[in-house]
């Protein structure tokens, strides 16, 4: 592996200044579980690296009943998965964070790295999408901006971050009462594998037990994780009975845009989406009834 320059800023402003000064060819690193593998095995060595491990502004993990959940970009996946407020109010995200790699990866890898790597199969992405998460971004000149996570991914390995920008945090709004969520994926192996299909569902029930709000997000079955809006529309306003949920699952499978490769055919992935959607919606409804 060829040499590269290494910068270790102590503040967000300093990190952005380094990126602006050094220009193209650099990469930001937090846990390093993706970047270092890419550099060693694929020869994708950046001109320079900016480490965020000492930037305190990126380490927030806080929940408020009114404001919701804020997760700093360098918060470890293991801390997200274990946090009691995440587990209680955002169960799909807790599950997704607990499925990334091994325990060692979860303790080293960060939620910011998982989303900025922009893998179509990222396990935290569908749960973030159904929760209505927003990316908080800081860029050159101290200019912050916010962007819905639904607009954050633009292709495999590609996000809307522009040169010099840093993902600071991900904010999830407080969820209404009687809301539940779930995430499931299918992998060929039990452990240490990436999804060939993943589905997150979030359901809010009204006072009569009907679906007041529904989020369905699909992973690994398109160039980016995305919301299945047609499936969502089918469920809203209806009782979450078997017929409704089966229709939602069928429509979600039709919205999938999978490819065929050595890990599974497009038809197999669509079938998985249908099965996983049915399971996650049922699980989210069950959780919402006791929330």
N, C-alpha and C positions, 0 to 999 in steps of 0.2 A: 504494500500500500504506500503510495507516494505521500510526501509530507504536505501538511497544510497548516495555516496559521490558526491559532486558538485564542479566542477572546473570552474573558470571564467578567462581564460587567456586574456591578453591584446594585443597579437600579434599572427600572424600565426605560427611563430617559437615556441612560448610558447605552443600553442595548440597542435602542433605535438609532442613536447617534453613530454607533459602530457600523450598523448596517448601511446607514446613509453615507458614511465616509468611505467604507470599503467597496461599496458598489456591488455589481452583479457577481454571481458565482459563489456566494456564501450560503450557509445553511444554519438555521437555528437548531439547537439541541437541548433537550430537557433530560429525559431518561436515557436516550441513545439506543433504545432497543431495536429501532428500525434503521436509523442512519448508519450506525456502526456496522450492521450486517450488510447493508447495501454497499458500503465502502469496501469492506473486506472481501465479499463474495462476488460482487458485480462490478467492482471497479468504479463505482459512482462516488469518487472522492471530490468533495467541494474545495474551492479555492481557500476558503476559511470557514471556521465554525464559531458561532456565538453561543456560549453556554448560558442557560437561564437558571442554573441550579441555585445561584445566590441572589436572585431577584425576588425580594420579599413580596412585591406587589402581586405576584403570580401564585401565591401560596394560600389564598383564602379558600376556606370551605365552611360556609355558614348558611344556616337556614333561618327564615323568619316566616311566621304564619301569614303575614300580610304581603311581604315582598317576594317570598319564595326562596329558591336555592341558588347560591352563587358558588361556582367551582373554579378556582384559579387554574390556569392552563398547566401549571407544573405539579398539580396535586396528583399523587400516585393513584392508579386504578384501584389498588387494594384499599386505600383510604375511602374512596368513593363507595366501593362495594360494602364496606363495613359500617359506614356512617349510619346511625340509627334513624335520622330524619330522611335520608335517602331511601333506606329500606322501607320506611313507613309510608312516605308520600310519593316516591318515584321507584316503585318496585322493579319496573322493567329496566331502569338504568342500573340499579344495584345488580341485577342478574347479568346484564350485558358486560358490566365492568368486571364481574367475577369470572367471566368466560374467556378473557383475553389471555392467550398463552398459558404459561405456567404460573405458579405462585411467585417464583422469582421475577418473572416478567411483570406481573401485576404490582409487585412491590417497587419495581424500578421504573416501569413505563408509566406515562402520564396520560390523563384524559386529553390534554392538548395535543400530544403527539399522536394519539389514536385517531383524532379527527383530522389533524393537519396532514397526516400521511395519506388521507383521502382514499383508502382502500374501499372498493364497493362492498366488501364484506365486513367492514369495521363493526364490531359488536355494540359499541356505544352509540353509533349513529342512529339506527331506527328508534331506540328509546328517546333520544334527544328530540327527534323530529316529532314524535307523537305528543311530547310534553310541551311543544311550542317554544323550544329553547332558542335563545338569541346569543350570537357570538359578540363579545365585546373586544374591539380591536383598537390598537394604538399604532400610529404611523408617524412618518417624518413630520417635523414641525410641531409635534405634540398634539396632532389632530386625532381625537378618538372618533370611532364610529361604531354603530351597532348594525348587525345584519342577522336576519332570521337564519337559523341553521338550515332551513329548507332551501335557502339560496346560497349556502356556503360551498357546496360541492358542485363542480362543473365538469368533472370527468375523472377517470381513474388516475389517482396521484395528483389531481389538480383541484385547487380551491380558488376562491375569489381574492385571497390575500395578494396584495401587490407588493412590489419591491419595497423593502424597508418597513413593512408592517409586521406586527407581532400580535398573535392571539393572546389577550390578557386573561379573559375569563369566559365562562359559559354561564348564562343566567337562565334558570327555569322558573317561570311564574308559579305563584302559589296555585294549587289545584283546587277546584270546587269540592265541597262535600260530596260524598257518594261517588267518588272517583277511584278507579282501580286501573292498574296497568300490568302487563306481562310481556316477556320477551322469550322467544324460543328460536333455536336454530337447529339445522341438521348438519352434521359433519360425518365423514366416513369413519373417522376414528373417535374414540371416547375422549381423548385428551390431546392437547397440543396440535390442534388442527384449525383450519379456517372454515367458515360456513360455506356451504354450497347453496344455502337459502336460509334467510333469517327474517323473522316477522316480529314486530312490536305492535301491541294494541293498547289503546287507552280508552276507557269507557267512563262516562259520567251519566248517572241515572237521575231522572226527575222524580218528583214525589209519587208518581203513579207506577214507577218501576220501568218506564220506557227509556230508551236511549236518548238523552238530551245532547250529548256530544260524543263523537267517535273519532279516534285517530288510528289509522293503520299505516305502518311504514314498513317497506320491504328493503332487505339488504341482499347483496350478492346475486341479484337477478336483474341487473341493469348496470349501466356505466357509473351510476351513483346511487346511493341510498335515496329513496323517494317515498312520498306519500301516495297511497292508493286512494285518490279522491273519489273515484266512482264507487268503490266499496264503502267508503265512509258515508257517502250520500244515501246509499241504500239502507243503512242501519238507522240513521237519525230519525227520531220520531216514532220508531217501532219498538214493540216489546222484544227483548232479547231472547226469543224462543229459538228452537232448533231450526225452524224454517228460515227465519231472518238471518241467523248466523251462517247457515249454509249458503244462503244467497250472497252474503257479504264475502265469504271465503271464495266462492266461485268467481265473483267479479274481481276480487283482488288477484286471483290467479290469471285472469285475462288481462290485467293491467301490467303484469310482470313482463320484462323485456330480457329474458335470459339468453345466454349463448350455450352452445354445446361444446364441451371440451372433454378431456380425459377423466374429469371428476364427475361428470354427469351430463346428460342430454338436456336440451331446452325443455322438452316435454316433461322429463322427470322433475326438473326444477319447478315448473308450473304446478305440477301435482303436489310437490312439497309445500309450495306457497299456500295452496288450498287447505292442506291438512294443518299447517302451522297457524294459519289465520284462524281457522275454526278453534283450535286449542287455545290460542292466546286471547281471543275474544271471550270465550267461555271463562277462562281464568280471570280476566279483567272484570267481567261482570260479577263473578263470585266475590271478588275483593271489594268491588264498589258497594255491594249489598251490605257489607259489614263495616264500611269505612265511616 
